[in-house]
Amino acid sequence: MRLSSSSLRQRTATAPPPRDASARPLGLFFVVMLMFGITTTLHGLSPLATYGLGAVFFLLLAVVGFLLPAGMIAVELATGWDRDGGVFLWASEAFGKNAGFFATWLQWFQDVIFWTVILTGSAAMLALGIGWSEGAENKVYIVAVVLGSIWFTTAMTGMGLRSSGWVGTVGSLVGTIVPGIALVAFAVIYLSEGHPSNISFDVSALVPDLSKAGNLTFAISTILIFAGIELMGTRVGEIRNPGHTYPRATWVAIGMTTILLVPTVLAIAVLVPRGELNIAAGIVQAIATAFDSVWHIKWVPALFAIALLIDSIGEIAGWMSGTPIAMATAAREGFLPKRFGRETRGAVPSMLLGQAIVGSLISVLFIAVPTVRSVFWLLSALLVQLYLLMYILLFASAWRLRFTQPNRPRAWRVPGGKVGIAIVSLVGIAFAAAAFVVGFIPPSSLTELTTAHYLGVLCSALAVSLGIPLLLMVWRNITP
């Protein structure tokens, strides 16, 4: 017998019982590193670097209009419903379990697509790092790197949360923090040696030219960089003292992300001319420029390319430790076969295996398309569109729950009472909705596809991606 919508609002959505506090493996350091690893990547900086100083405008706009609101909403929800489930639990409490499953599906499916996107960039950077420029468009090579990385990370994640936590931590240190700091240092040395900057530091360049609609598509890449701040809410039941740890970890991770990415994107823009910047491998280009111009060393870019591949694997490990848990909760509610809901050592083996297969099939798309770059852009646009819809549901859920369950204990609340939660939710919804609309504008640099072809493929992919969860909801309702 299924719960009615009215009784659902008075009960918490089904999820595993909270773990004993002494058995929870995640302290502040691990949570910070997992959050930072999930939300922070250097890969999406190359498209932003084409704006020069204007990249700072888009990054800060995304921080204020998206990252901070999403972080505040996630902290309130995670500390109010402090057990595993994440967006499934939160959206179910607000709008019913169908909405919870729909939000979870959007989060999970975009994640599987994201693996291919981020690993494609890593593979391209590795090829350029070792001096094999043709490798960035070699389909067989790209697919091999993507498949190998997906299955390696799946195996590590299947060993439990502690294992995936270490993979994510190493990836963040080796592939994000160290390369980012080093790249900024190289750019400073490059300029101090008298080499010309490829961007203007005039204040007028801070605000990009917003009159060109095609250029706005690049701004969506900031969403891809910052997405995932809410993901650790799926594992909040495994965080020690979540009411204290989760908020602190969120603010530290947001601060680290902002402090690292702003100077790093400027370093890329300084070192590589806009017309020569490879949107998938601009970081390695910047490293190569610095070493060729200053130290005349050819082999260092390969080390950075390897580090960035490690970063990709670490970031995927962080995502794999979160999204399957939310889907497992949905499986236990009958939206998927029950075997997808079973957990072993903090992992969900059936869910991990299933998503690895789906991710592998998506990566094989590269073999059937004209260029790697066209798939890179189409998949990037698709995953961002799906995730933006999830965020709209997330912001709306937090807003509704403040009214329907105002007295539920929350260790941290968005300041300002009902007015404050309304403002933060509306800012997040407005930003996500605007970015969703802009996502249908094809990038001006994507000359391989016509506008009609781009829109046709993107809309068809969206229709399929949104149709699958709707069919699963129908299946759940007719299944005894």
Backbone hydrogen bonds, N-H to C=O, Kabsch-Sander energy under -0.5 kcal/mol:
donor,donor_aa,acceptor,acceptor_aa,energy
8,L,4,S,-2.1
9,R,5,S,-1.4
10,Q,7,S,-0.9
11,R,8,L,-1.4
19,R,237,G,-0.6
23,A,20,D,-1.7
24,R,21,A,-1.1
26,L,238,E,-2.2
27,G,25,P,-0.7
31,V,27,G,-2.2
32,V,28,L,-2.7
33,M,29,F,-2.6
34,L,30,F,-2.5
35,M,31,V,-2.7
36,F,32,V,-3.1
37,G,33,M,-2.6
38,I,34,L,-2.2
39,T,35,M,-2.5
40,T,36,F,-2.0
41,T,39,T,-0.5
45,L,42,L,-1.4
46,S,43,H,-0.8
48,L,44,G,-0.8
49,A,45,L,-2.3
50,T,46,S,-0.7
50,T,47,P,-0.9
51,Y,48,L,-2.1
52,G,49,A,-1.8
54,G,51,Y,-1.8
55,A,52,G,-1.9
56,V,53,L,-1.4
57,F,53,L,-0.6
58,F,54,G,-1.7
59,L,55,A,-2.6
60,L,56,V,-2.7
61,L,57,F,-2.2
62,A,58,F,-2.3
63,V,59,L,-2.2
64,V,60,L,-2.6
65,G,61,L,-3.0
66,F,62,A,-1.7
67,L,62,A,-2.7
68,L,63,V,-3.0
70,A,66,F,-2.7
71,G,67,L,-2.5
72,M,68,L,-2.7
73,I,69,P,-2.5
74,A,70,A,-2.4
75,V,71,G,-2.2
76,E,72,M,-2.2
77,L,73,I,-2.4
78,A,74,A,-2.9
79,T,75,V,-2.1
80,G,76,E,-0.9
81,W,77,L,-2.3
83,R,81,W,-2.1
85,G,234,T,-0.6
86,G,83,R,-0.6
86,G,233,G,-1.1
88,F,85,G,-1.4
90,W,86,G,-2.3
91,A,87,V,-2.6
92,S,88,F,-1.8
93,E,89,L,-2.0
94,A,90,W,-1.6
95,F,91,A,-3.1
96,G,91,A,-0.5
96,G,92,S,-1.7
100,G,96,G,-1.8
101,F,97,K,-2.7
102,F,98,N,-2.5
103,A,99,A,-2.5
104,T,100,G,-2.2
105,W,101,F,-2.9
106,L,102,F,-2.2
107,Q,103,A,-2.1
108,W,104,T,-2.9
109,F,105,W,-3.3
110,Q,106,L,-1.8
111,D,107,Q,-1.3
112,V,108,W,-1.8
113,I,109,F,-1.9
114,F,110,Q,-2.6
115,W,111,D,-1.6
116,T,112,V,-0.9
117,V,113,I,-1.7
118,I,114,F,-2.8
119,L,115,W,-2.4
120,T,116,T,-1.9
121,G,117,V,-1.8
122,S,118,I,-1.9
123,A,119,L,-2.6
124,A,120,T,-2.4
125,M,121,G,-2.4
126,L,122,S,-2.4
127,A,123,A,-2.2
128,L,124,A,-2.3
129,G,125,M,-2.5
130,I,126,L,-1.6
131,G,128,L,-1.2
132,W,127,A,-2.9
133,S,131,G,-0.9
135,G,132,W,-1.3
136,A,133,S,-1.1
137,E,134,E,-1.5
138,N,135,G,-1.1
139,K,137,E,-0.8
142,I,138,N,-2.4
143,V,139,K,-2.7
144,A,140,V,-2.2
145,V,141,Y,-2.3
146,V,142,I,-2.5
147,L,143,V,-2.9
148,G,144,A,-2.3
149,S,145,V,-2.2
150,I,146,V,-2.4
151,W,147,L,-2.2
152,F,148,G,-1.9
153,T,149,S,-2.5
154,T,150,I,-2.2
155,A,151,W,-2.0
156,M,152,F,-2.1
157,T,153,T,-2.8
158,G,154,T,-2.1
159,M,156,M,-1.2
160,G,157,T,-1.9
161,L,345,R,-0.7
164,S,160,G,-2.1
165,G,161,L,-2.5
166,W,162,R,-1.8
167,V,163,S,-2.1
168,G,164,S,-2.5
169,T,165,G,-2.3
170,V,166,W,-2.7
171,G,167,V,-2.4
172,S,168,G,-2.2
173,L,169,T,-2.3
174,V,170,V,-3.0
175,G,171,G,-2.2
176,T,172,S,-1.2
177,I,172,S,-3.0
178,V,173,L,-2.2
180,G,176,T,-2.0
181,I,177,I,-2.5
182,A,178,V,-2.6
183,L,179,P,-2.7
184,V,180,G,-2.0
185,A,181,I,-2.2
186,F,182,A,-2.7
187,A,183,L,-2.2
188,V,184,V,-2.1
189,I,185,A,-2.4
190,Y,186,F,-2.8
191,L,187,A,-2.2
192,S,188,V,-2.4
193,E,189,I,-1.5
194,G,191,L,-1.7
195,H,190,Y,-1.6
198,N,270,V,-1.3
205,A,202,D,-2.0
206,L,203,V,-1.8
207,V,204,S,-0.5
210,L,208,P,-0.9
212,K,209,D,-0.5
213,A,211,S,-0.8
215,N,212,K,-0.6
216,L,212,K,-0.8
216,L,213,A,-0.9
217,T,213,A,-0.5
217,T,214,G,-1.0
218,F,215,N,-1.2
219,A,215,N,-0.5
219,A,216,L,-1.0
220,I,216,L,-0.6
220,I,217,T,-1.2
221,S,218,F,-1.6
222,T,219,A,-1.6
223,I,220,I,-1.4
224,L,220,I,-1.3
225,I,221,S,-1.6
226,F,222,T,-1.9
227,A,223,I,-1.7
229,I,226,F,-0.7
231,L,228,G,-1.8
233,G,230,E,-1.8
234,T,231,L,-2.4
235,R,232,M,-1.3
236,V,233,G,-0.9
238,E,235,R,-2.5
239,I,236,V,-1.5
240,R,26,L,-2.7
244,H,241,N,-1.5
245,T,241,N,-3.0
246,Y,242,P,-1.9
248,R,244,H,-1.2
249,A,245,T,-2.8
250,T,246,Y,-2.2
251,W,247,P,-2.3
252,V,248,R,-2.3
253,A,249,A,-2.5
254,I,250,T,-2.4
255,G,251,W,-2.2
256,M,252,V,-2.7
257,T,253,A,-2.4
258,T,254,I,-2.3
259,I,255,G,-2.5
260,L,256,M,-1.9
261,L,257,T,-2.5
262,V,258,T,-1.6
264,T,260,L,-1.3
265,V,261,L,-2.5
266,L,262,V,-1.4
267,A,263,P,-1.9
268,I,264,T,-1.9
269,A,265,V,-1.9
270,V,266,L,-2.4
271,L,267,A,-1.9
272,V,268,I,-2.1
276,E,273,P,-1.4
277,L,273,P,-0.7
277,L,274,R,-1.1
279,I,277,L,-0.6
281,A,278,N,-0.6
282,G,278,N,-0.9
285,Q,281,A,-1.6
286,A,282,G,-2.3
287,I,283,I,-2.3
288,A,284,V,-2.7
289,T,285,Q,-2.3
290,A,286,A,-2.2
291,F,287,I,-2.3
292,D,288,A,-2.6
293,S,289,T,-2.3
294,V,290,A,-2.4
295,W,290,A,-0.6
296,H,291,F,-2.6
297,I,291,F,-1.1
302,A,129,G,-0.5
302,A,299,W,-0.7
303,L,299,W,-0.9
303,L,300,V,-0.9
304,F,300,V,-1.7
305,A,301,P,-2.4
306,I,302,A,-2.1
307,A,303,L,-2.2
308,L,304,F,-2.3
309,L,305,A,-1.7
310,I,306,I,-2.1
311,D,307,A,-2.1
312,S,308,L,-2.1
313,I,309,L,-2.2
314,G,310,I,-2.5
315,E,311,D,-2.7
316,I,312,S,-2.6
317,A,313,I,-2.1
318,G,314,G,-1.7
319,W,315,E,-2.0
320,M,316,I,-3.1
321,S,317,A,-1.4
322,G,319,W,-1.5
323,T,319,W,-2.2
325,I,322,G,-0.8
326,A,322,G,-1.4
327,M,323,T,-2.1
328,A,324,P,-2.3
329,T,325,I,-1.9
330,A,326,A,-1.8
331,A,327,M,-2.2
332,R,328,A,-2.1
333,E,329,T,-0.8
334,G,331,A,-1.7
335,F,330,A,-2.1
340,F,337,P,-2.0
341,G,338,K,-2.3
342,R,339,R,-0.9
344,T,347,A,-2.9
347,A,344,T,-1.9
352,L,348,V,-2.9
353,L,349,P,-2.6
354,G,350,S,-2.4
355,Q,351,M,-2.6
356,A,352,L,-2.0
357,I,353,L,-1.9
358,V,354,G,-2.2
359,G,355,Q,-2.9
360,S,356,A,-2.0
361,L,357,I,-2.2
362,I,358,V,-2.1
363,S,359,G,-1.9
364,V,360,S,-1.3
365,L,362,I,-1.6
366,F,363,S,-1.5
367,I,364,V,-1.7
368,A,365,L,-1.4
369,V,366,F,-0.9
375,V,371,T,-1.2
376,F,372,V,-2.4
377,W,373,R,-2.1
378,L,374,S,-2.3
379,L,375,V,-3.0
380,S,376,F,-1.8
381,A,377,W,-2.6
382,L,378,L,-2.3
383,L,379,L,-2.7
384,V,380,S,-2.0
385,Q,381,A,-2.2
386,L,382,L,-2.3
387,Y,383,L,-2.3
388,L,384,V,-2.4
389,L,385,Q,-1.6
390,M,386,L,-1.6
391,Y,387,Y,-2.3
392,I,388,L,-2.0
393,L,389,L,-1.8
394,L,390,M,-2.3
395,F,391,Y,-2.8
396,A,392,I,-2.1
397,S,393,L,-2.3
398,A,394,L,-2.1
399,W,395,F,-2.0
400,R,396,A,-2.5
401,L,397,S,-2.7
402,R,398,A,-1.5
403,F,399,W,-0.7
403,F,400,R,-1.0
404,T,400,R,-2.7
405,Q,401,L,-2.3
408,R,405,Q,-1.2
411,A,79,T,-0.8
419,V,416,G,-0.8
420,G,416,G,-1.6
421,I,417,G,-2.2
422,A,418,K,-1.6
423,I,419,V,-2.4
424,V,420,G,-2.5
425,S,421,I,-2.3
426,L,422,A,-2.6
427,V,423,I,-2.5
428,G,424,V,-2.2
429,I,425,S,-2.8
430,A,426,L,-2.8
431,F,427,V,-2.5
432,A,428,G,-2.5
433,A,429,I,-2.8
434,A,430,A,-2.4
435,A,431,F,-2.4
436,F,432,A,-2.1
437,V,433,A,-2.0
438,V,434,A,-2.3
439,G,435,A,-1.6
440,F,437,V,-1.6
441,I,438,V,-2.3
446,L,443,P,-1.6
447,T,445,S,-1.7
449,L,446,L,-0.6
454,Y,450,T,-2.8
455,L,451,T,-2.7
456,G,452,A,-2.5
457,V,453,H,-2.6
458,L,454,Y,-2.5
459,C,455,L,-2.7
460,S,456,G,-1.9
461,A,457,V,-2.5
462,L,458,L,-2.4
463,A,459,C,-2.4
464,V,460,S,-2.2
465,S,461,A,-2.5
466,L,462,L,-2.4
467,G,463,A,-1.8
468,I,464,V,-1.9
470,L,466,L,-1.0
471,L,467,G,-2.2
472,L,468,I,-2.1
473,M,469,P,-2.0
474,V,470,L,-1.9
475,W,471,L,-2.5
476,R,472,L,-2.2
477,N,473,M,-2.0
478,I,474,V,-1.7
479,T,475,W,-1.1
